[in-house]
Amino acid sequence: MTRRFEDARILMYSHDTFGLGHLRRCRAIAHALVEDYSGLQILIISGATIAGAFDYRARVDFVKIPSVIKLRNGEYTSLDRHIELHETLKMRQSIIRSTAETFRPDIFVVDKEPMGLRGEVEDTLAYLKTHGTRLVLGLREIMDAPHLLEEEWKRRDTMRKIEQFYDSIWVYGPPDFYDPLVGLDVPVAVRDRMNFVGFLQRSVPNDALPGHKPEGDYILVTTGGGGDGADLIHDVIHAYQEDPELTHNALVVLGPYMPAKQRNKLIKKGSKIPFIKIIEFDNRMEELIAGARGVVSMGGYNTYCEILSFDKPALIVPRLQPREEQLIRAQRASALGLVDMLLPQEAEEPLRLAAALKALPQRAPPSLRANGLRLEGLVHISEIVGEWLDHRSKEHLAVVKRSN
């Protein structure tokens, strides 16, 4: 049952320097909340270059900030090479602060980067804290290898700042899958604010497009944003080239951030194989995953949630650098029997990958090995937000009564 909150507002921040994971996660949460609460308005601040390529439900909108891209070596640069990085960051910080001042949110949700890219939201956090906004940090269930995350956060004094600013921390996974802060020295105050809400379940849009999914059986090969996915696609094509018994139809989605040179080369190679169809981008990946017999991916957070949500057999070939997040997730899911996994160097062996691809459609779906696996993140977030907004409404009524 939809409940109504008058003029309630949530602001979300998604730094979006590499891939689409942060924006897609924020968008999934926003859509679930406006479906549950009429009158609620949500604004997403995003640095994604293609933020406008996605559909947004009524009362969900986005503010585009200048894009910064993360290079393979972990460094950042402005998307517009004519503008210095420090100038781009200054513009982003100004837009974020101005948006917060104008929008006046009841809740501010920051995705993954506690202080934003290069600290760009710290000023806004300080401002909103003095104005009574509830500040929420949303963390993936896996951030990175503990030693890498600890080094990064110590360098930036991140843990102290989390304790200083944030009222709540939402962990987008169940506690028995992984702890994103394992191995770190976590203050009791920070640990007490952590709420493991569960994985974020995905669903097929109600306005499904006829003819959008390929006809017949197919396996889906996706690399998310695609910025670092060329190797996996190349290995899949190579497996088809080397094994004539590999005849599953495969739909390959390259991703919008794959460099043009790599994209064109893969399209040319794939066109020579009758069982492979390649597209560059699709803004309704949920439909494609829901219709697939199996999924081949690098195991980013959103794709993993979709694999679980639509109960699809999956083969994960994780990225190993610069973060180990995908590797840890794939290892953990594989150990639980939820997915199959190959390391990148194993996937480079065409006959080994071909064997895994041939076996994929017959693999048991995750639900048969899930052992109570929970996909309750969106439900729990909605319950939490509902309680907060109820409290806000009661406080407002009390103020009105006192003034009268």
N, C-alpha and C positions, 0 to 999 in steps of 0.2 A: 504493500500500500504506500503510495506516494504521500509524503508529508510536506507541509509548506512552511518555509521560513522567509519572512519578508526582508528583502534587501540584504541577505547574507552574502558575504563575498569571500572567496578563496583565491589567493594569488599563488601561482606555482612558478618555480624557476628551474629551467633545464638548460645547462650550459652548452651541450651539443657541439663538441669540437671534433668528434670522430664517431661516425655511425649514427644510427637512428634510435638506439635503445632508450635514451633518456626521455626524448620527446614522446615516443610510443608508450612508455610507462606512465608518464604524466597524463597523456591523453586517455589512457584506459581508466585511470583513477577518476579523472574529471567526468568522463561519460557516465561512469557508474554512479557518481554522486548526484549529478543533475537528474538522473533517472529516478533516484530515490527521493530527492528533495526539490520540489517546485519552489520557485522564488530564489533559489541559489544561483549565483553568478560566479563563473570561474574564468580566470584570465591566466594564460600560460606565457611566461617570458621564455623565448627560445632563440638560440643561436643557430638552429638548423637551417641550412641554405634552402631546403625544400619543405619548410614548415607549412607552406601554403598548398602543398600537393595533397594533403590529407583532408578528409571531410571532418567537420566538427559539428557536434550536436548543438541545438539551440541552447543559448546561455553559456556556451563554451567558446572562447575566442583566444587569440594569441597576439602577442606583441613581438615582432621580430627585432632582435638586436644584431648589430654587425657581426658577421660570421668570422670565427677564428678556427683554423684547422689544425689538428694535431698530426704531426708527421710521424713516420714509422719509427723514428729514433726517440719519440716522446716529446720533442720540442714543439712549440707553437709558432704559427705565423698568421698574419692577416690573410683572409681570402683575397682581398684586393691588395695586390702586391705593391700598389702605389701609395699605400697608407702604412705607416710604421705601426708595429704591434702595440707600442705603448699608447699611441693615439687611438687605435681601435678599442683598447681596453678602457681608456678614459671615456669614450663615447658610450660603451656598454654600461659602465658603472653609472653614468649620468642618467641614462634611459631607465635603468632598473630602479634607481632612487626616485626619479620623477614619477614613474608608473606607480610605485608603492604609495607615494604621497597623494596622488590623484585618485587612485582606486580605493584606498583606505580599507584593506582587507581585514576580516576577522581572524583569518588563519593564513599563514605564509608557509608553504611547503617547499623546501629546497631539496632537489634531487641529487644525491650522491656526493657532491662536492660541498663540504660543510661551509666553507667561506666563499664558494663560487670560484670561478676561474681566476687564478692569481689574486684571490681575495676580493673580488669585485662586488660581492654581496654583503661584506662585513659592515659597511657603512649603513646599508639598508636595514640589516638586522638590528643594529644599534638604535636606529630611528624607530622602527616598528615596536621594539621592546618597550620604549618609553611611551608608546601610544596604546599599549594593552593588547597588541596582536599576539595570538598564540603562535609560537614559532616551532616548526616541525622539521626535523631532518629525516629524509627517507633514504635508507641504505639498501642496496642489493643484498641478497643473502650471502654473497661472496664479494668482497671488495678486491682483494689481491692476496698474494702470499704474505703471511704475517710479517716477515722480515722486511719486505718491500714497503708495505703499508706503514709499519712502524717508523722506518727511516723517513718516509715522505711526511708523515704527520709530525714527527719530532722536529724536522727542519722548519715546519710552518707553525709550530706551537698549536696544532689543530685541536688536540684533546682538551686543552685548557679553554679554548674558545668555544668548543661544543658545550662544555659545562657552564660557561658564562652566559651563552645566548639561548640555547634551545630548551624548550619546555618538554618536548617529547621526541623520541626517536622511533620511527617505524622501520622495522626490518622486514623486507619483502620476501619472507620465507619462514618455514616452521623451525622451531628451535632444535629439533632432532635431525635436521638436514645439515646445517652448518651455522656457525657463529661468525659473523663478519669481523668481529673484533677479537677473535681467538688469538692468543699469544701476545696481546698488547696489555700494557699496564692501564687498566680502565678504572677511573675513580668510581667509588660506590655511587655517587650522585648521578653519574652518566649511566652506569649499569641499571640503576633503578628506573631510569626514564625510557629504557629500551622495551619495545613491545613487538614481539615476533608475530606479525599479523598473518603470515602465510603467503604462499605464492599467489600471484594475481591472475585469476582465471580469465580466460578470453572466450568470446563467443562470436558466432557469425552475425554480421549486421542483419537487422530485420529487413532491410531493403536490398536483399541479395540480387545481383545483376544476372539476368538470364544469359547463358552462354559465356559467363565469365570464366568458369572452370573448364579445363580441357575435358573432352568426352573420353570415356573409357578409363581404364586403370593407368596410373602413373605414379612414379616416385618424384618427390619434390626435392630439388637441390637448391638451397638458399644460403647466402653468406651475409645476411643482414644488410647493412649499408654497403658492403662490397669493397670498402676501401682497402682491405687486406685479404680479400677472398679469391684473388685470381689463382693462387696456387691450388686451392681445393678444386676449383672448376677445371683447371688444366688436368689435374689428376683423374677426375671423373671421366673427362673426354678420353684421356689416355687409356683408361681401363676399358672403355668401349672399343677403342681401336685395337687393343691387344687380345680381347676375348670375344670371339664370334658368338659364343653362347650367351653373352649378356645382351638380352633383347627386351628388357623392361623399357617401356616408354618413360622418358625422363623430362620433366619440365625444370629448366634451370633459370633461376632469377639472379641476375648478376649483382644488382644493387646499384643505387644511383651514384654512389661515391667511388665506384671503380674507375681508375684512370682510363682515359679514352683509348690510349694505345693498347692496353691490356684487353679492354672490352672488345675492340675491333678484332684483335687477334683471336680471341676465344670464339666470337661469333663466326668468324671464317672457318675455324677448325671444327666447330660444332655442326655447321651446316652440311658437312660431308657425312654425317652419321644420321641415318634415317630415324633412329629411335630417340634422338635428342631434339628438343625444341628450346630455344633460348629467348628469354625476354629480358629487358634491362631493368624494369622496375614495376612494382604493383603496390598500390596503396591499400589493397584489401588482402593482405597476406593470410588473414584468418580463413577466408574462403578457400584459398589454394591449399592450405595445410589440412583443413577439414576434409577436402576431397581426395587427398593423397593416400596411396597404399602404405607409404613410408616416407620418412623425411631424412635427408642428409644435410647436416649443418655444422657450423663451427661451435654451436652450443652457447650463443649469447643468451642473456637473461630472458628476453622476450620470446625468442624462438623456443627456448626450453619450456616456458610457461605454456606456449601454444601446443607443443608436443604432448604435454601432460593434459591440457584442457581437452584436446580432441582425441586423446588416447591413441597416439600414432607410434608404431615401431620406428625407432630412430637409430641412425648411425652418426656419431659425433666425431668430428676431426677438429680438435680445439686449437686455437691460436696459443702460442707459447710466449710471445713477447709483444709489447713491452710489459704487459700485465699477465699474471698467471691465473686470472679469474676463470677463464673458460676451461683451462686444464683442470683446476681443482673441482669445478662443477661436473665436468665429464667423468673424472675419476670417482667422485662420490656417487653420481648417478649410476655409473657402471657397476660399482661395488654393490649397490642396492639391487642390481638386476633390472633397472628401469630402461637403460639404453645400452647399445653397443658402442665401443670406442676404438678408434685407431689414432695413434700419434701421427703427426704430419709426415714423419719419415717412413712410417709404415704405409701410409696412403700413397706414397710415391711409388710403391711397388704395384704395378698395374694389375697383375693377376691376383694379388692379395686383396686389393680394393674391389676388383671385379667379383671375387667370391663373396665379399661382404655385401655388395650391392645385390647380387643374385639372391642371397638369403634374406634380405631385408623385409620384403613383403610378407614372408612367412614367420617373422619373428613375433613372439608374444607381445601384445601391447603392454604399456606400463602398468595399467590397472591390475593385471594379473600378478604383478610383483610389488605393488605399491604398499601393501601392509598399512592401510589407513592414511596414505598420503593425502595431505590437506591442500585444497585449493580454495582457501577461504579469505584471502587477502582483501579483496574488494568488499566482501560482506563485513569483515571486521573493521575496515577503515570507515565504512558507512556508519556503523554503529557508534564508533568513537566520535566521528564528526557530528552525528545526531545528538549525542550527549552534550558535546561542547556548545552546539548552537541552541539547544534547549536551555542550558545554563545562561547563555548570553541573552536569550529572550526574557528569562525571568529577571535577570539583573536590570534589563532595560525597563520592564514593567515596574519594578520597584523604584527606579529613578523617576519615572513618570508620576507614580503615586505620591512620592515625596514632594515633587515639584508642584503638585496640585493641592 
